[in-house]
Amino acid sequence: MAGDQHAGFYRVRQGLGAAGGATAGVTVEAYRWGALTAGVAVRTASMLLLLPFMLSNLAVWMRPTLADRFGLLGGLCRLLAGSLTVAFTLALVGVTMNLPGWQCVPYVECREGRPFVSWLAVLPMGPRLAVLALVPLLALRVFWAVGARSARAFEGFDTTPPRERFHESTGSLDTPGVWHDEQTTSWLRQIHVGMGAGTVAVSLVVAVSHGQWSGVAVGLLCLAAGVTVLCAVLLIVAPSMRWSGPVRRVLWPLVAAATASSLFYAAFRREVPVPAGQMPGYEGAVAGLVAAQGLLLVLIAAVTLAQQRTRPTGTRMLLGGLGTPLVAAMSVTVASAYTTTLVFRTADRLDRGRIPDPIRPSPPALGPLEPPVAYWWAALAGLAALLVVTAAVAITLPTARHRRRRYAQHVVERDYPDAPASAAAQLAVVRKTIARSFITEELGPTLVAFFVVSTFGLATVALDLVGIGPTQLAARLGRRHDVFAVLTAYITDVGIWIISILVIGLLILGYRAYRSPETRRVVGVLWDLGTFWPRTVHPFAPPCYAARAVPELTRRVSALAARGPVVISGHSHGSVLAAATVLQLPPDALPRVALLTHGSPLYRIYARLYPAYLGEQVLCDLGKRLGWRWRNLWRDTDPIGAPIFRHHEFASDLPAPAHSVDVRLRDPRNVTVEPADTVPPPVERHWPYHTQPQYQAAVRHLVDNIRGGQAGTDWSTQISPGI
């Protein structure tokens, strides 16, 4: 009916029967949007590689309130996202300029039998590093191209005038232009590429000028560092459309000048002293970046705690309201795992399987081939975080098991009071299913423990800055006893391998997503949660599919509402798209629109993770916009869907119509074998809802409700954004 192969509106062809969930007098139309997240294999696989960027973008949307004075929290989150780009750039510098170019090529034993590095031996150090610097610059160009291509595919569907465009630090989901983010993303993409290019230029100038600083070298260093600092400042202040144009015209020439001049300068620096160890300035840059990220996480946590004081009374949030700093810490941790794996696996390859450390150094003939100290600490901190989170899960889930089982028993006794003894096995299955459906709500303490451990791991920053690794610290503490130092070295190695295995596992999952449609769908469901929000923090995150889906739904529903009643039916994450659509509908369309959600995570997940944008007050406003023409179907056995208003702490303050929104479905409908069947009815859990009698009854009720206030209409449409 409308759209294209990526996302479109469908109806059953005439003569092929009725659509699922069809009700007499209602035309069923489905909106298929799953291809935007899981329909293309390459897109799904690339999402796994972009996970740190996605998490950093997600963090800012989990703020407790919109009251962000001076845009401070948004600026800090954007700056932290910029540090992730710098971290990946430094990792690429490490696996090109530092390990092969500076440490491996000068030694015959390292480059012997390796054509991919031996050809660099004919080049002096300056030209060699200039050639290798092209690799991280090319990677930045690839990120730019991927981001620009995704913007053309998913963004630009919102036709809101530029003056009404949205900014994440001040607006809400009913603000015009909330899904119009391609200009902000383009501006951020330019800043991030500038930061990455500035990082490469600084690394190159410092390496080839070590010990022989001249006026030209100092000038080039100031230019490259100034470009990087300028980009960081632009990330802190909210990119305003009013003055971004002039700054853009100045920024690009500065980035190009700093990059080109550093490459030319290095290409003509043939006499470069080559001290043993790390490339000059590289280890300090990595350690300084870790220190900056630690400081940013502390500031983000402090600002988030301060903002919690202004949140509405009675608001219940997951993770204690620390969603923003927690997810920001997760983005840094995942990025650290990626970069550590890349650097150590490259070092392991070049060192022929012998990664050195202070306890087991490389043979003198091979040279000091080793990663920076910061990556050793990252591996040790990653292992500690993994162990603590595993222990927290092992403690939290059994502790809450009794409470969940007690609730499940209460539900079973209420729903099946007259169940015969022969149904004992089926009752046990129902109890177990209900108890398991609440596990996701018990993981909050585990994630908070992860945040605490991640923050505690930042204490190693001071040791990074002075270049003391884990085994060196253990050797100093153990004095004459080397057992402790050797044990620390082996533990660190275990941490490196565990992190590497986890990262390789993600890559394998990405390959499976490329090969298997079933795996692609599973990954797509997870990415529904992470790519729903516009990219207002990190431009290299996976594209926001809602930037296309919500404007398309708004346009289609508005057109259909002009002809008759429309019931928007949203299942699971489709209910979130439906809610976002209602918040964007024009006032003249709202009187002919009703909302039917089923298996909806609007309250269980979204209202509690994103209280500033889809919190309880927003859900109440959503109901008022529709005149409370809203029904929400849910089951106790559903691990995703839940009631929206029924269990609110301030339920007494809700208007009377809100209490009729939630409709509970008993699941299963019976625990005994029905006369026309051979087995008991199945436990439906999250799917399906549209085949249940209560679904058709809700559709008829909502249609009649609309028609009661709209005389003269003779047909209606049910549109389902749930595929």
Secondary structure, DSSP 8 states (H G I E B T S, - for coil): -EE-SSSEEE---TTS---TT--TTEEEEEEE-TIIIIISHHHHHHHHHTHHHHHHHHHHTT-S-S--GGGHHHHHHHHHHHHHHHHHHHHHHIIIIIIIIIIITT-HHHHTT-HHHHGGGGS-HHHHHHHHTHHHHHHHHHHHHHHHHHHHHHS------GGG---TTT--TTSTTTT--HHHHHHHHHHHHHHHHHHHHHHHHHHHHTT---HHHHHHHHHHHHHHHHHHHHHHS---TTTHHHHHHHHHHHHHHHHHHHHHHHHT-------SSS-TTHHHHHHHHHHHHHHHHHHHHHHHHHHGGGS-TT---GGGG-HHHHHHHHHHHHHHHHHHHHHHHHHHHHTTT----SSS---TTT------HHHHHHHHHHHHHHHHHHHHHHHHHHHHHHHHHHHHHHHHHHH-TT--GGGHHHHHHHHHHHHHTTGGGG-HHHHHHHHHHHHHHGGGHHHHHTT--HHHHHHHHHTT--HHHHHHHHHHHHHHHHHHHHHHHHHHHHHHHHH-HHHHHHHHHHHHHHSSS--SS-TTS---THHHHHHHHHHHHHHHHTTS-EEEEEETHHHHHHHHHHHHS-TTTGGGEEEEEES--IIIIIIHH-HHHHSHHHHHHHHHHTTT-EEEEE-TT-SS---SSTT-TTGGGS-GGGGGSEEE--SSS-SS--TT-SS-----TTS--TTSHHHHHHHHHHHHHHHHHSTT---EEEEE---
